[in-house]
Amino acid sequence: LTIQEGCDKFCHFCVVPYTRGPEYSRPFNEIVDEAKILSENGVSEIILLGQNVNAYHGKNQQGKQVDLAYLIDTISEIENIKRIRYMTSHPIDMNDSLIDVHGKNSKLMPFLHLPIQSGSDKILKEMNRKHNVAFYRKIVDKLRTERSDIALSSDFIVGYPNESDKDFEETMKFIDEIEFVIAYSFIYSQRPGTPAQKKDNIPLAQKKARLSALQSLLKEQQKNYNKSFVGKKLEVLFEKKGRHKNQYIGRSIYNQSVFTTSETNLINKITNAKITNSTDFALESAV
Ligand code: SF4
């Protein structure tokens, strides 16, 4: 359910503020009404979407200014909505009320996609990200205090202009420290009209070598994370049929892809599935 569009942050590598315009939040009542309609049509899980979803702001029925945490709490009061997620977030908009709601609202799933892009303060500054590594680390600490099992995902750009070996090493150390359950990583590439466009100064071979090292580390973390669930039970919402006969695919509370085989229709069912096997990117279960 889209709740917000556009962006005012102007990261130096990104075209969104130019192509999608300034940050805009949809009216609160409209979103809540749509969530109710979705629930009446059988939807169990709502993903609140926006380029800067946690910059969301609106006015509630009483005309009071409210934020994403308030919206999540309001939607969670709809009985048949069992799960809520939101993406994509910017670190500087992770306010305390949003962090608190992760600890207090059991319908908000323990998963957060929070892009950082680099583990080097120098590069974050060059990217105009408006936060440093310590700021991000503090958010992670607070989130883990509220919800110790929260699964974190992120985005990384490697080979950003002026990224030295030391800057890249700092990113690797940061990934090692935080332990992401999944992450999306890309080689820096020029986007027309952005401030970073003319500064692209890292040779392609070096960019590729860095991306390969970074992806190996992330893949290892994801593999170990998935493996830690084998033999345990995990709540899964099955969403669709798989390619094989009687195969169903769903999402765990931590947003992992989980597949199983069943002769009964599991679509839109939430079950406590026993995890029997793990691959790098998915879990296998028995229901
Ligand atoms: Fe905005 Fe995200 Fe693009 Fe930065 S990367 S300008 S926060 S949309």
Residues whose N, C-alpha, C, O or C-beta is under 5 A from the ligand:
A	BS01	SF4	C7 K9 F10 C11 C14 V16 Q51 H90
